[in-house]
Amino acid sequence: MNRFLVIFLLLITVVACKQPEARRPISAKSGSFIDQSVERNIKLNNSERSAFEALIVKDSTINYIASNSGFWYYYSTKVADSLITPSFGDTVIFEYNIKDIANNTIYNKSDLKQQNYVMDKQELFTGLREGLKLMRTGETVTFLFPSQKAYGYYGDENKIGANVPLICEVTIFDIQSTEPN
């Protein structure tokens, strides 16, 4: 019996003193998913760019401007350069509509209603937020937003699907500055 006890204690000591080994991954994954995603996004971006460029060429009477942010726009109504553009915290009162690249209305101005947007403090899709910063009170601008500047991969979970480039006509009625005069 004493012999079994010694062997048992020796076995427990050996097992207890053994260093745990790090678990190894079952299989190594490569960056192929990320590579595929990058490739898919490049193709999508190029496709949308080509569609917008074709629209711009077809509409040669309009002077489209390429923004530094990756979208195009033109002025239907332009106001003198001396007026202010909105900055952080200013309230912008505006209305807009949303169309797809084939110029089919997705949301009209009455669907979206007049908006009171506090610059960079409220939710608004990226392209429109950046576009408003270019505008002045009384101006109407039409923007061509690639999907990554619009609702992107998820859409708006209503009428706008995934990866849909948009055309938005925006009119600013007032900019209420947070800066004292």
N, CA and C of each residue as an Amber inpcrd file, in Angstrom:
protein
   543
   0.8180000  -1.1790000   0.0000000   0.0000000   0.0000000   0.0000000
   0.8650000   1.2450000   0.0000000   1.8890000   1.2160000   0.7660000
   2.8070000   2.3440000   0.8470000   3.4480000   2.6120000  -0.5130000
   3.7140000   1.5350000  -1.2110000   4.3190000   1.6520000  -2.5280000
   3.3710000   2.3560000  -3.5140000   2.0750000   2.0050000  -3.4570000
   1.0790000   2.6680000  -4.3260000   0.9420000   4.1460000  -3.9940000
   1.0390000   4.4470000  -2.7220000   0.9350000   5.8420000  -2.2950000
   2.1210000   6.6470000  -2.8090000   3.3020000   6.1080000  -2.7740000
   4.5010000   6.7840000  -3.2610000   4.4000000   6.9950000  -4.7700000
   3.9850000   5.9590000  -5.5030000   3.8450000   6.0740000  -6.9560000
   2.7770000   7.1050000  -7.2990000   1.6640000   7.0780000  -6.5730000
   0.5740000   8.0260000  -6.8130000   1.0390000   9.4600000  -6.5660000
   1.7460000   9.6980000  -5.4510000   2.2520000  11.0450000  -5.1380000
   3.2960000  11.4930000  -6.1630000   4.1400000  10.5630000  -6.5920000
   5.1330000  10.8800000  -7.6000000   4.4620000  11.2520000  -8.9290000
   3.4380000  10.5200000  -9.3000000   2.6950000  10.7950000 -10.5340000
   2.0050000  12.1610000 -10.4620000   1.3870000  12.4900000  -9.3580000
   0.7340000  13.7900000  -9.1710000   1.7680000  14.9090000  -9.2270000
   2.9210000  14.7190000  -8.6400000   3.9720000  15.7260000  -8.6600000
   4.4600000  15.9790000 -10.0760000   4.6650000  14.9290000 -10.8510000
   5.1310000  15.0730000 -12.2310000   4.0830000  15.8040000 -13.0620000
   2.8260000  15.4230000 -12.9100000   1.7530000  16.0570000 -13.6780000
   1.5850000  17.5120000 -13.2460000   1.6430000  17.7940000 -11.9760000
   1.4430000  19.1490000 -11.4680000   2.5910000  20.0760000 -11.8390000
   3.7810000  19.5790000 -11.9670000   4.9360000  20.4110000 -12.2720000
   5.1340000  20.6260000 -13.7730000   4.4210000  19.9010000 -14.5780000
   4.5770000  20.0470000 -16.0220000   4.0320000  21.4040000 -16.4630000
   4.8060000  22.1340000 -17.2420000   4.4080000  23.4550000 -17.7360000
   3.3040000  23.3080000 -18.7770000   2.2590000  24.1380000 -18.6960000
   1.2120000  24.0550000 -19.7140000   1.7510000  24.5490000 -21.0560000
   1.3090000  23.9090000 -22.0960000   1.7560000  24.2590000 -23.4270000
   0.7170000  25.1770000 -24.0730000   1.1950000  26.1660000 -24.8020000
   0.2830000  27.0670000 -25.5000000  -0.4710000  26.2900000 -26.5660000
  -1.7410000  26.6450000 -26.7180000  -2.5400000  25.9880000 -27.7540000
  -2.1510000  26.5500000 -29.1100000  -2.0660000  25.6920000 -30.0570000
  -1.7360000  26.0780000 -31.4240000  -3.0210000  26.2140000 -32.2160000
  -3.0470000  27.1440000 -33.1850000  -4.2560000  27.2550000 -34.0120000
  -4.4680000  25.9810000 -34.8240000  -5.7370000  25.6540000 -35.0200000
  -6.0700000  24.4630000 -35.7850000  -5.6290000  24.6330000 -37.2320000
  -5.8910000  25.8200000 -37.7840000  -5.4320000  26.0960000 -39.1420000
  -5.0740000  27.5620000 -39.2410000  -4.0690000  27.8410000 -39.9880000
  -3.6560000  29.2290000 -40.1790000  -4.4740000  29.8400000 -41.3080000
  -4.9930000  31.0390000 -41.0820000  -5.7770000  31.7300000 -42.1020000
  -4.9060000  32.7890000 -42.7500000  -5.0620000  32.9090000 -44.0380000
  -4.3040000  33.9350000 -44.7500000  -5.1450000  35.1950000 -44.8240000
  -4.6310000  36.2280000 -45.3990000  -5.3550000  37.4800000 -45.5620000
  -6.2410000  37.4750000 -46.7920000  -6.5900000  36.2890000 -47.2910000
  -7.3300000  36.2170000 -48.5450000  -8.6860000  36.9080000 -48.4610000
  -9.3890000  36.8250000 -47.3370000 -10.6880000  37.4970000 -47.2140000
 -10.5220000  39.0070000 -47.3270000  -9.5260000  39.5320000 -46.6540000
  -9.2740000  40.9700000 -46.7110000  -8.8490000  41.3680000 -48.1230000
  -7.9940000  40.5730000 -48.7240000  -7.5660000  40.8540000 -50.1000000
  -8.7550000  40.8640000 -51.0530000  -9.6640000  39.8930000 -50.8960000
 -10.8580000  39.8290000 -51.7410000 -11.7520000  41.0390000 -51.5050000
 -11.8810000  41.4480000 -50.2510000 -12.7020000  42.6040000 -49.9110000
 -12.1390000  43.8800000 -50.5200000 -10.8350000  44.0400000 -50.4400000
 -10.1770000  45.2120000 -51.0260000 -10.3910000  45.2210000 -52.5320000
 -10.2020000  44.0790000 -53.1700000 -10.3860000  43.9750000 -54.6120000
 -11.8300000  44.2920000 -55.0090000 -12.7860000  43.7750000 -54.2440000
 -14.2020000  44.0280000 -54.5120000 -14.5210000  45.5210000 -54.3790000
 -13.9840000  46.1670000 -53.3650000 -14.2280000  47.5980000 -53.1650000
 -13.5830000  48.4500000 -54.2530000 -12.4200000  48.0570000 -54.7180000
 -11.7620000  48.7840000 -55.8200000 -12.6160000  48.6860000 -57.0740000
 -13.1040000  47.4790000 -57.3750000 -13.9620000  47.2920000 -58.5520000
 -15.2500000  48.1000000 -58.4230000 -15.8550000  48.0970000 -57.2420000
 -17.0870000  48.8590000 -57.0100000 -16.8410000  50.3510000 -57.1970000
 -15.7500000  50.8390000 -56.6120000 -15.4100000  52.2540000 -56.7290000
 -15.1800000  52.6420000 -58.1840000 -14.4410000  51.8200000 -58.9120000
 -14.1810000  52.0980000 -60.3360000 -15.4650000  52.0700000 -61.1590000
 -16.3360000  51.1310000 -60.8540000 -17.6110000  51.0240000 -61.5660000
 -18.4760000  52.2680000 -61.3300000 -18.5700000  52.6910000 -60.0790000
 -19.3590000  53.8850000 -59.7510000 -18.7450000  55.1340000 -60.3740000
 -17.4280000  55.2320000 -60.3380000 -16.7340000  56.3740000 -60.9450000
 -17.0210000  56.4270000 -62.4430000 -16.9690000  55.2920000 -63.0930000
 -17.2480000  55.2330000 -64.5380000 -18.6840000  55.6480000 -64.8350000
 -19.6120000  55.1950000 -64.0150000 -21.0240000  55.5660000 -64.2170000
 -21.2170000  57.0750000 -64.0530000 -20.5900000  57.6600000 -63.0460000
 -20.6960000  59.1100000 -62.8450000 -20.0100000  59.8720000 -63.9750000
 -18.8440000  59.3960000 -64.4050000 -18.1420000  60.0650000 -65.5030000
 -18.9640000  60.0280000 -66.7850000 -19.6460000  58.9220000 -67.0370000
 -20.5300000  58.8310000 -68.2120000 -21.6830000  59.8210000 -68.0920000
 -22.2300000  59.9550000 -66.9040000 -23.3050000  60.9160000 -66.6590000
 -22.8110000  62.3420000 -66.8740000 -21.6120000  62.6360000 -66.4160000
 -21.0290000  63.9710000 -66.5560000 -20.7680000  64.2920000 -68.0310000
 -20.2430000  63.3350000 -68.7840000 -19.9920000  63.5350000 -70.2110000
 -21.3080000  63.7530000 -70.9550000 -22.3120000  62.9720000 -70.6120000
 -23.6340000  63.0800000 -71.2490000 -24.2690000  64.4400000 -70.9630000
 -24.0120000  64.9800000 -69.7850000 -24.5820000  66.2450000 -69.3300000
 -23.5600000  67.3670000 -69.5050000 -23.0060000  67.5210000 -70.7080000
 -21.8710000  68.4090000 -70.9450000 -22.1810000  69.8970000 -70.7550000
 -23.4480000  70.2910000 -70.6700000 -23.7780000  71.7060000 -70.4750000
 -23.6050000  72.1380000 -69.0220000 -23.4510000  71.1690000 -68.1270000
 -23.3240000  71.4720000 -66.6970000 -21.8550000  71.4080000 -66.2980000
 -21.4400000  72.3690000 -65.4760000 -20.0660000  72.4260000 -64.9980000
 -19.9410000  71.6660000 -63.6740000 -19.5930000  70.3950000 -63.7530000
 -19.4030000  69.5720000 -62.5580000 -18.0620000  69.8960000 -61.9190000
 -18.0430000  69.8650000 -60.6060000 -16.8270000  70.1210000 -59.8390000
 -16.5000000  68.8480000 -59.0650000 -15.2470000  68.4250000 -59.1290000
 -14.8110000  67.2660000 -58.3420000 -14.3690000  67.7690000 -56.9660000
 -14.9690000  67.2390000 -55.9190000 -14.5880000  67.6610000 -54.5660000
 -13.3110000  66.9340000 -54.1450000 -12.6840000  67.4480000 -53.1220000
 -11.5060000  66.7900000 -52.5570000 -11.8960000  65.5430000 -51.7710000
 -13.2040000  65.4000000 -51.4940000 -13.6890000  64.3000000 -50.6740000
 -14.1650000  63.0960000 -51.4780000 -14.0970000  63.1640000 -52.8070000
 -14.4440000  61.9960000 -53.6020000 -15.8460000  61.9810000 -54.1680000
 -16.4860000  63.1240000 -54.3060000 -17.7880000  63.2020000 -54.9570000
 -17.7820000  64.3720000 -55.9240000 -18.7990000  64.4620000 -56.7750000
 -18.9260000  65.5500000 -57.7460000 -20.1580000  66.3590000 -57.4060000
 -20.1660000  67.6190000 -57.8570000 -21.3340000  68.4620000 -57.6100000
 -21.3820000  69.5970000 -58.6170000 -22.5790000  70.1980000 -58.7180000
 -22.7330000  71.4090000 -59.5250000 -23.7850000  72.2930000 -58.8770000
 -23.6600000  73.5960000 -59.1600000 -24.5770000  74.5850000 -58.6030000
 -25.7380000  74.8210000 -59.5630000 -26.9550000  74.6790000 -59.0660000
 -28.1440000  75.1180000 -59.8130000 -28.3830000  76.5900000 -59.4980000
 -28.1480000  76.9510000 -58.2430000 -28.2350000  78.3390000 -57.7870000
 -26.9880000  78.6190000 -56.9710000 -26.1800000  79.5820000 -57.4150000
 -24.9550000  79.9500000 -56.7000000 -25.1190000  81.3510000 -56.1510000
 -24.6650000  81.5550000 -54.9290000 -24.7720000  82.8380000 -54.2400000
 -23.3670000  83.4270000 -54.1060000 -23.2850000  84.7340000 -53.9610000
 -21.9960000  85.4410000 -53.8430000 -21.0880000  84.7770000 -52.8120000
 -19.8040000  84.7950000 -53.1140000 -18.8140000  84.1360000 -52.2550000
 -18.6340000  84.7740000 -50.8840000 -19.2040000  85.9340000 -50.6500000
 -18.9620000  86.6410000 -49.3940000 -19.7850000  86.0840000 -48.2260000
 -20.7860000  85.2710000 -48.5110000 -21.6080000  84.7340000 -47.4400000
 -20.9100000  83.5690000 -46.7490000 -21.3370000  83.2890000 -45.5180000
 -20.6800000  82.2390000 -44.7340000 -21.1020000  80.8470000 -45.1860000
 -20.2120000  79.9050000 -44.9690000 -20.5230000  78.4870000 -45.1150000
 -20.6190000  77.9210000 -43.6950000 -21.3530000  76.8470000 -43.4990000
 -21.5120000  76.3210000 -42.1430000 -20.2240000  75.7250000 -41.6000000
 -20.0580000  75.8810000 -40.2930000 -18.9300000  75.2570000 -39.6160000
 -19.4440000  74.5110000 -38.3850000 -18.5540000  73.8690000 -37.6840000
 -18.8970000  73.0070000 -36.5570000 -19.8630000  73.7040000 -35.5930000
 -20.9730000  73.0410000 -35.3030000 -21.9410000  73.5480000 -34.3420000
 -23.0130000  74.4550000 -34.9180000 -22.8170000  74.9700000 -36.1420000
 -23.8380000  75.8120000 -36.7720000 -25.0630000  74.9650000 -37.1170000
 -26.2340000  75.5760000 -37.0690000 -27.4520000  74.8900000 -37.4800000
 -27.7390000  75.2370000 -38.9320000 -27.9010000  74.2100000 -39.7550000
 -28.1840000  74.3820000 -41.1670000 -29.6230000  73.9300000 -41.4120000
 -30.4180000  74.8270000 -41.9890000 -31.7980000  74.4960000 -42.3260000
 -31.8190000  74.2670000 -43.8350000 -32.1790000  73.0410000 -44.2360000
 -32.1000000  72.6840000 -45.6510000 -33.1520000  71.6340000 -45.9880000
 -33.3290000  71.4360000 -47.2910000 -34.1330000  70.3200000 -47.7710000
 -33.3790000  69.6610000 -48.9110000 -33.7180000  68.3950000 -49.1660000
 -33.0290000  67.6630000 -50.2220000 -33.8890000  66.5090000 -50.7100000
 -33.5020000  65.9880000 -51.8590000 -34.1040000  64.7650000 -52.3550000
 -32.9860000  63.7880000 -52.6600000 -33.3550000  62.5340000 -52.8470000
 -32.3660000  61.4950000 -53.1510000 -32.8550000  60.7140000 -54.3630000
 -31.9500000  60.5640000 -55.3490000 -32.2430000  59.7840000 -56.5550000
 -31.1280000  58.7610000 -56.7530000 -31.4430000  57.7190000 -57.5120000
 -30.4000000  56.7680000 -57.8800000 -29.6790000  57.2700000 -59.1290000
 -28.6870000  56.5450000 -59.5750000 -27.8560000  56.9810000 -60.7040000
 -28.6470000  57.0710000 -62.0060000 -29.7920000  56.3630000 -62.0860000
 -30.6510000  56.4230000 -63.2740000 -31.6590000  57.5660000 -63.1680000
 -31.4960000  58.4060000 -62.1500000 -32.3330000  59.5880000 -61.9120000
 -33.7520000  59.2380000 -61.4580000 -33.9320000  58.0440000 -60.8990000
 -35.2160000  57.6500000 -60.3130000 -35.2700000  58.1490000 -58.8800000
 -36.3680000  58.7980000 -58.5110000 -36.5070000  59.3380000 -57.1580000
 -36.6440000  58.2040000 -56.1420000 -35.8170000  58.2540000 -55.1210000
 -35.9000000  57.3160000 -54.0030000 -36.6820000  57.9840000 -52.8710000
 -36.2560000  59.1970000 -52.5050000 -36.9580000  60.0250000 -51.5190000
 -37.0900000  61.4160000 -52.1140000 -38.2940000  61.9820000 -52.0790000
 -38.4410000  63.3680000 -52.5430000 -38.3880000  64.3020000 -51.3360000
 -38.4080000  65.5850000 -51.6060000 -38.2660000  66.5780000 -50.5400000
 -39.3800000  66.4800000 -49.5060000 -40.5870000  66.1450000 -49.9410000
 -41.6810000  66.0350000 -48.9700000 -41.5310000  64.7910000 -48.0920000
 -40.8970000  63.7320000 -48.6150000 -40.6190000  62.5400000 -47.7940000
 -39.6210000  62.8770000 -46.6860000 -38.6020000  63.6180000 -47.0500000
 -37.4990000  63.8980000 -46.1200000 -37.7530000  65.1180000 -45.2450000
 -38.6650000  65.9690000 -45.6630000 -39.0410000  67.1830000 -44.9290000
 -37.8490000  68.1220000 -44.7460000 -38.1290000  69.3100000 -44.3060000
 -37.0650000  70.2900000 -44.0400000 -36.2460000  69.8130000 -42.8480000
 -34.9500000  69.9080000 -42.9590000 -34.0250000  69.4210000 -41.9370000
 -33.3940000  70.5820000 -41.1700000 -33.2490000  70.4190000 -39.8690000
 -32.4650000  71.3210000 -39.0320000 -31.3000000  70.4890000 -38.5160000
 -30.1440000  70.6880000 -39.1010000 -28.9790000  69.8540000 -38.8100000
 -27.9050000  70.6860000 -38.1290000 -27.4340000  70.2190000 -36.9790000
 -26.3310000  70.8720000 -36.2800000 -25.0450000  70.2380000 -36.7970000
 -24.2430000  71.0500000 -37.4890000 -23.0470000  70.5600000 -38.1890000
 -22.1370000  69.7230000 -37.2910000 -21.8880000  68.5180000 -37.7520000
 -20.9590000  67.5680000 -37.1320000 -21.3450000  67.1550000 -35.7180000
 -22.5790000  67.4360000 -35.2990000 -23.0250000  67.0080000 -33.9760000
 -24.2040000  66.0490000 -34.0630000 -24.7160000  65.8350000 -35.2810000
 -25.8280000  64.9280000 -35.4900000 -25.4820000  63.9530000 -36.6020000
 -26.2520000  62.8740000 -36.6820000 -26.0420000  61.8630000 -37.7180000
 -26.5140000  62.3630000 -39.0710000 -25.6980000  62.1650000 -40.0670000
 -26.0190000  62.4780000 -41.4540000 -24.9890000  61.7330000 -42.2860000
 -25.3860000  61.1740000 -43.4180000 -24.4060000  60.3890000 -44.1540000
 -23.2470000  61.2760000 -44.6150000 -22.0770000  60.6900000 -44.7130000
 -20.8120000  61.3910000 -44.9070000 -20.8170000  62.3900000 -46.0600000
 -21.2680000  61.9610000 -47.2200000 -21.2370000  62.8390000 -48.3840000
 -22.0680000  64.0920000 -48.1810000 -23.2690000  63.9420000 -47.6530000
 -24.1310000  65.1020000 -47.4440000 -23.5420000  66.0370000 -46.3920000
 -22.9880000  65.4730000 -45.3460000 -22.3470000  66.2960000 -44.3010000
 -21.2050000  67.1180000 -44.9120000 -20.3880000  66.4890000 -45.7530000
 -19.2730000  67.1930000 -46.3920000 -19.7810000  68.1880000 -47.4370000
 -20.8390000  67.8260000 -48.1450000 -21.4130000  68.7050000 -49.1600000
 -21.9950000  69.9760000 -48.5680000 -22.6780000  69.8620000 -47.4360000
 -23.2610000  71.0430000 -46.7900000 -22.1880000  72.0720000 -46.4370000
 -21.0000000  71.6140000 -46.1160000 -19.9090000  72.5230000 -45.7410000
 -19.4490000  73.3910000 -46.9080000 -19.8150000  73.0010000 -48.1350000
 -19.4280000  73.7630000 -49.3260000 -20.4710000  74.8170000 -49.6980000
 -21.6280000  74.7720000 -49.0480000 -22.7640000  75.5840000 -49.4910000
 -22.9810000  76.8270000 -48.6410000 -23.7590000  77.7660000 -49.2110000
 -24.1410000  79.0140000 -48.5520000 -25.6580000  79.1310000 -48.5710000
 -26.1820000  79.9780000 -47.7050000 -27.6240000  80.2190000 -47.6620000
 -28.1320000  80.6420000 -49.0360000 -29.2250000  80.0020000 -49.4670000
 -29.8400000  80.3350000 -50.7450000 -29.3380000  79.5210000 -51.9230000
 -28.3270000  78.6970000 -51.7160000 -27.7810000  77.9130000 -52.8180000
 -28.5120000  76.5770000 -52.9630000 -28.5620000  76.1180000 -54.2030000
 -29.0500000  74.7760000 -54.5180000 -27.9370000  74.0720000 -55.2800000
 -27.5510000  72.9150000 -54.7650000 -26.4440000  72.1530000 -55.3310000
 -26.9000000  70.7120000 -55.5440000 -26.4760000  70.1290000 -56.6520000
 -26.7230000  68.7110000 -56.9030000 -25.4100000  67.9680000 -56.7170000
 -25.4540000  66.9310000 -55.8890000 -24.2700000  66.1440000 -55.5560000
 -24.3860000  64.7480000 -56.1610000 -23.2720000  64.2230000 -56.6250000
 -23.1680000  62.8360000 -57.0800000 -22.2920000  62.1080000 -56.0650000
 -22.9080000  61.2790000 -55.2290000 -22.1860000  60.5990000 -54.1580000
 -21.9620000  59.1260000 -54.4910000 -20.7010000  58.6720000 -54.5160000
 -20.4680000  57.2320000 -54.6330000 -20.9960000  56.5520000 -53.3560000
 -21.2560000  55.2680000 -53.4330000 -21.9060000  54.5780000 -52.3170000
 -21.1470000  54.7000000 -50.9970000 -19.8110000  54.7350000 -51.0480000
 -19.0730000  54.8370000 -49.7780000 -19.2350000  56.2050000 -49.1230000
 -19.6680000  57.2140000 -49.8850000 -19.9620000  58.5330000 -49.3140000
 -21.4460000  58.6690000 -48.9830000 -22.2380000  57.6650000 -49.3870000
 -23.6770000  57.6890000 -49.1290000 -23.9710000  56.7040000 -47.9880000
 -24.7490000  55.6750000 -48.2710000 -25.1410000  54.7390000 -47.2190000
 -24.3310000  53.4550000 -47.2120000 -23.3620000  53.3390000 -48.1220000
 -22.4060000  52.2460000 -48.1080000 -23.0020000  50.8530000 -48.1930000
 -22.3530000  49.9430000 -47.5130000 -22.6610000  48.5240000 -47.5860000
 -24.0440000  48.1810000 -47.0360000 -24.5180000  48.9190000 -46.0330000
 -25.7690000  48.5680000 -45.3740000 -27.0000000  49.2370000 -45.9720000
 -26.8110000  50.2800000 -46.7540000 -27.9610000  51.0260000 -47.2370000
 -28.6110000  51.7670000 -46.0770000 -29.8340000  52.2430000 -46.2890000
 -30.5180000  52.9320000 -45.1890000 -31.5050000  52.0110000 -44.4790000
 -31.4600000  50.7140000 -44.8190000 -32.3380000  49.7010000 -44.2410000
 -33.8030000  49.9960000 -44.5330000 -34.0650000  50.7280000 -45.6210000
 -35.4260000  51.0260000 -46.0390000 -35.4890000  50.9720000 -47.5610000
 -35.3450000  52.1130000 -48.2210000 -35.4570000  52.1660000 -49.6850000
 -34.1110000  52.1180000 -50.4130000 -33.0360000  52.4260000 -49.7120000
 -31.7150000  52.4560000 -50.3490000 -30.9840000  51.1610000 -50.0170000
 -30.6370000  50.4280000 -51.0530000 -29.9620000  49.1480000 -50.8690000
 -28.4720000  49.3010000 -50.6230000 -27.7970000  48.1770000 -50.5960000
 -26.3520000  48.1540000 -50.3680000 -25.6140000  48.6870000 -51.5940000
 -24.5920000  49.4720000 -51.3340000 -23.6750000  49.9670000 -52.3740000
 -24.3880000  50.6950000 -53.5080000 -25.2740000  51.6230000 -53.1490000
 -26.0170000  52.3840000 -54.1460000 -25.4550000  53.8050000 -54.2100000
 -24.8940000  54.2200000 -55.3610000 -24.4770000  55.6130000 -55.5130000
 -25.7240000  56.4890000 -55.6220000 -25.6270000  57.7210000 -55.1250000
 -26.8000000  58.5870000 -55.0440000 -26.5770000  59.9410000 -55.6940000
 -27.6800000  60.5280000 -56.1350000 -27.7100000  61.9030000 -56.6200000
 -28.6410000  62.6520000 -55.6660000 -28.1340000  63.7260000 -55.0640000
 -28.9400000  64.5040000 -54.1140000 -28.9540000  65.9680000 -54.5330000
 -30.1450000  66.5380000 -54.5950000 -30.2950000  67.9730000 -54.8320000
 -30.6080000  68.6050000 -53.4800000 -29.7770000  69.5620000 -53.0740000
 -29.8570000  70.1490000 -51.7380000 -30.0210000  71.6600000 -51.8540000
 -30.9380000  72.2210000 -51.0610000 -31.1190000  73.6640000 -50.9760000
 -30.9810000  74.0840000 -49.5180000 -30.1090000  75.0620000 -49.2640000
 -29.9560000  75.5980000 -47.9030000 -30.7950000  76.8630000 -47.7890000
 -31.6530000  76.8870000 -46.7600000 -32.4880000  78.0480000 -46.5010000
 -31.8530000  79.0170000 -45.5230000 -31.1160000  78.4750000 -44.5400000
 -30.5210000  79.3360000 -43.5160000 -29.3700000  78.6240000 -42.8410000
 -28.3830000  79.4040000 -42.4220000 -27.2890000  78.9180000 -41.6030000
 -27.2790000  79.7730000 -40.3500000 -27.5270000  79.1480000 -39.2200000
 -27.5430000  79.8740000 -37.9510000 -26.2190000  79.6040000 -37.2460000
 -25.3920000  80.6160000 -37.2370000 -24.0320000  80.4820000 -36.7150000
 -24.0230000  80.4560000 -35.1960000 -23.0960000  79.6940000 -34.6460000
 -22.8960000  79.6670000 -33.1930000 -21.9350000  80.7720000 -32.7720000
 -21.2540000  81.3600000 -33.7430000 -20.3000000  82.4530000 -33.4720000
 -21.0510000  83.7660000 -33.2560000 -20.6850000  84.5300000 -32.2220000
 -21.3270000  85.8450000 -32.0520000 -20.8850000  86.8020000 -33.1660000
 -21.8030000  87.6760000 -33.5800000 -21.4890000  88.6440000 -34.6680000
 -20.5510000  89.7200000 -34.2190000
